[in-house]
Structure formats: structure tokens, C-alpha cells
């Protein structure tokens, strides 16, 4: 598998960044729901620490993904209606916006509440704003709102990938799956180009 994207498939770096984001979100979202209902304890403190650390990791990976995307031409979209390409571009832009905004809002919320963010116990992030109790609740609400928007966009993203795979029978999903190699063309494959 090539490291860089080609004109018809994603390379190893893009796949690694994509699936690392998936794993991090899959870890931190359930944790967010569980930790809210935990009684005040050392375990709850640790859960919040893990949630914050994973959130900052998501922020870092998203910044790397954006830099990589700017440096590496993406594969051409599969053939389809123009509205579908526009919808995909809009959904991806919103996904990136949420992946950036969510950890930043969490970081700001922690600073407002005067609870520093220690990233995996390795270092403590600087406080971006001074502690301010008046900002704690609005920032918490904004963080939650963006989280729900991200979950809705992820659901839409998954449904769109399944639609491409099961209904359109094109390579949209397959070219992002890890460890996918050369493909064999078949009667249900609407793309007849060879992988490169």
C-alpha cells in the first residue's frame, strides 16, 4: 500500500489518520456519557482526565490530517451526481470543523472551571483563558451541542459509505478501508479502472 494518496485511492498515511480519529472518537464518546453519571471519586477524576487527553489527541490528529490534506492531492471522487459531491464536501468540512471545535471548547471549559488539562499525565496544557465561573455553563453547553452535531454527522457519514458500498456498489468505502489491496473487477463494480 502506498503511503501517499493516488488519483483513485487513499494511501497509508491518510488511512492511518482517518482510523486513528475513528478509534479516538469511539473511545471518548462513551466515556463522556459514563463519566457524567459517576459519583464524585478518584475514578471520575481519572475518567475526566482520559476524556480530556483523548480530546486533545483528536485535536492534534485533526490538525495533522488538515496539513496532510493540503499537502497531498486527494483521490478523485467516484462518478455520481453533482449534488452528491457537494453534499460530501459539505459533510466533510463540517466533520473537520466539529473535530477542531469540540476539543477546543472542552479545553476552554476546563480553563474557565480552573481544572487544568494534563495530557495523558505527560504535560499540562497552558490555560487559554483565565478562570471564569460565568463561562463554565455556556462552554459546557456549546461543547455538548457540537458533540451531538458530530455524532449526527458521523451517522450520516457511515450511512453514506454504506449506501455507496451496498446500493451504488462503487469503491468509495473500499478505498478507505485499511489493508485493502488491488481489487478485482466484477459485474457489480461500477468503476472499471484498475487500481494504481
C-alpha positions as CSV (number, residue, x, y, z in Angstrom):
1,X,0.0,0.0,0.0
2,X,1.5,3.4,-1.0
3,X,1.9,6.0,1.8
4,X,0.6,8.8,-0.3
5,X,-2.9,9.1,-1.9
6,X,-3.2,8.3,-5.6
7,X,-5.8,9.5,-8.1
8,X,-8.1,6.6,-7.2
9,X,-7.4,5.5,-3.7
10,X,-6.2,6.7,-0.3
11,X,-2.7,5.9,0.9
12,X,-1.4,4.6,4.2
13,X,-1.0,7.9,5.9
14,X,-4.5,9.1,5.1
15,X,-5.9,5.8,6.3
16,X,-3.9,5.8,9.5
17,X,-5.0,9.3,10.3
18,X,-8.7,8.5,9.5
19,X,-8.9,5.3,11.5
20,X,-6.9,6.8,14.4
21,X,-9.6,9.5,14.6
22,X,-12.3,6.9,14.5
23,X,-10.7,4.9,17.3
24,X,-10.3,8.0,19.5
25,X,-13.8,9.2,19.0
26,X,-15.1,5.7,19.6
27,X,-13.2,5.7,22.9
28,X,-14.1,9.2,24.2
29,X,-17.8,9.5,23.3
30,X,-19.0,6.5,25.5
31,X,-16.6,7.7,28.2
32,X,-18.3,11.2,28.1
33,X,-21.7,9.6,28.8
34,X,-20.4,7.3,31.6
35,X,-18.4,9.8,33.5
36,X,-21.2,12.3,33.8
37,X,-23.2,9.8,36.0
38,X,-20.3,8.7,38.1
39,X,-20.3,9.7,41.7
40,X,-17.5,12.1,42.8
41,X,-14.5,9.9,43.2
42,X,-11.0,9.3,42.1
43,X,-12.3,7.1,39.3
44,X,-14.4,10.0,38.0
45,X,-11.4,12.3,38.1
46,X,-9.4,9.8,36.1
47,X,-12.2,9.4,33.6
48,X,-12.3,13.1,33.0
49,X,-8.6,13.1,32.6
50,X,-8.8,10.4,30.0
51,X,-11.6,12.2,28.2
52,X,-9.6,15.4,28.1
53,X,-6.4,13.6,26.9
54,X,-8.2,11.8,24.1
55,X,-9.9,15.0,23.1
56,X,-6.5,16.8,22.8
57,X,-5.2,13.8,20.8
58,X,-8.1,14.2,18.4
59,X,-7.3,17.9,18.0
60,X,-3.7,17.1,17.2
61,X,-4.5,14.3,14.8
62,X,-7.1,16.6,13.1
63,X,-4.5,19.3,12.6
64,X,-2.1,16.8,11.1
65,X,-4.9,15.5,8.8
66,X,-5.7,19.0,7.6
67,X,-2.0,19.6,6.9
68,X,-1.7,16.3,5.1
69,X,-4.8,17.0,3.1
70,X,-3.3,20.3,1.9
71,X,0.0,18.7,1.0
72,X,-1.4,15.6,-0.7
73,X,-3.9,15.7,-3.5
74,X,-7.0,13.6,-2.7
75,X,-8.3,10.8,-4.9
76,X,-10.9,11.9,-7.4
77,X,-14.5,11.3,-6.2
78,X,-16.3,8.4,-7.7
79,X,-18.7,9.2,-10.6
80,X,-22.1,10.5,-9.4
81,X,-24.5,13.4,-9.4
82,X,-23.1,16.9,-8.6
83,X,-25.4,17.3,-5.6
84,X,-23.8,14.2,-4.0
85,X,-20.3,15.6,-4.4
86,X,-21.4,18.9,-2.9
87,X,-23.1,17.1,0.0
88,X,-20.0,15.0,0.6
89,X,-17.7,18.1,0.6
90,X,-20.1,20.0,3.0
91,X,-20.3,17.0,5.4
92,X,-16.5,16.6,5.4
93,X,-16.0,20.3,6.1
94,X,-18.5,20.1,9.0
95,X,-16.8,17.0,10.4
96,X,-13.4,18.7,10.4
97,X,-15.0,21.8,12.0
98,X,-16.5,19.7,14.8
99,X,-13.3,17.7,15.3
100,X,-11.5,21.0,15.8
101,X,-14.2,22.9,17.8
102,X,-15.1,20.1,20.2
103,X,-11.7,19.7,21.9
104,X,-11.0,23.4,21.8
105,X,-14.4,24.1,23.6
106,X,-13.5,21.4,26.1
107,X,-10.1,23.0,26.7
108,X,-11.7,26.4,27.2
109,X,-14.4,24.9,29.5
110,X,-11.6,23.3,31.7
111,X,-9.8,26.6,31.8
112,X,-12.9,28.5,32.8
113,X,-13.6,25.9,35.5
114,X,-9.9,26.2,36.6
115,X,-9.3,22.5,36.0
116,X,-6.1,22.2,34.0
117,X,-5.8,19.7,31.2
118,X,-3.0,17.1,31.8
119,X,-2.4,15.2,28.6
120,X,-2.0,11.5,29.4
121,X,-0.1,12.6,32.5
122,X,2.8,13.8,30.4
123,X,2.3,17.5,30.4
124,X,-0.2,20.2,31.3
125,X,-1.6,22.5,28.6
126,X,-1.4,26.2,29.2
127,X,-4.7,27.8,30.3
128,X,-6.0,29.6,27.2
129,X,-8.3,31.9,29.3
130,X,-8.5,32.9,32.9
131,X,-10.8,31.0,35.2
132,X,-14.3,32.5,34.9
133,X,-17.4,30.8,36.5
134,X,-19.7,32.7,34.3
135,X,-18.3,30.9,31.2
136,X,-18.4,27.4,32.6
137,X,-22.0,26.6,31.8
138,X,-22.2,28.3,28.3
139,X,-19.0,26.5,27.3
140,X,-20.3,23.2,28.6
141,X,-23.5,23.7,26.6
142,X,-21.5,24.6,23.5
143,X,-19.3,21.5,23.9
144,X,-22.4,19.3,24.2
145,X,-24.1,20.8,21.2
146,X,-21.0,20.3,19.0
147,X,-20.7,16.7,20.3
148,X,-24.3,15.9,19.2
149,X,-23.7,17.6,15.9
150,X,-20.5,15.4,15.4
151,X,-22.5,12.3,16.3
152,X,-25.2,13.2,13.7
153,X,-22.5,13.8,11.1
154,X,-20.8,10.5,11.9
155,X,-24.0,8.7,11.5
156,X,-24.6,10.4,8.1
157,X,-21.0,9.6,7.1
158,X,-21.5,5.9,7.9
159,X,-24.8,5.7,6.1
160,X,-23.4,7.4,3.0
161,X,-20.4,5.0,3.0
162,X,-22.8,2.0,3.3
163,X,-25.0,3.4,0.5
164,X,-22.0,3.7,-1.8
165,X,-21.0,0.1,-0.9
166,X,-24.4,-1.7,-0.9
167,X,-26.5,0.3,-3.3
168,X,-24.1,2.0,-5.7
169,X,-21.6,-0.8,-5.5
170,X,-18.7,1.6,-6.1
171,X,-15.3,1.8,-4.3
172,X,-15.9,4.7,-2.0
173,X,-15.8,2.6,1.1
174,X,-13.3,0.1,0.0
175,X,-10.6,2.6,-0.9
176,X,-10.6,3.9,2.7
177,X,-10.6,0.5,4.5
178,X,-7.3,-0.5,6.0
179,X,-5.2,-3.2,4.3
180,X,-7.2,-3.1,1.1
181,X,-5.1,-4.1,-1.9
182,X,-5.7,-4.4,-5.6
183,X,-9.3,-5.0,-6.4
184,X,-10.8,-7.4,-8.9
185,X,-13.4,-6.1,-11.2
186,X,-16.7,-7.8,-11.3
187,X,-20.3,-7.5,-12.7
188,X,-21.4,-5.4,-9.7
189,X,-18.4,-3.0,-9.8
190,X,-19.4,0.3,-11.5
191,X,-15.8,1.5,-11.7
192,X,-13.8,-0.3,-14.3
193,X,-10.4,1.4,-13.8
194,X,-7.5,-0.6,-12.4
195,X,-6.1,0.4,-9.1
196,X,-2.7,2.1,-9.3
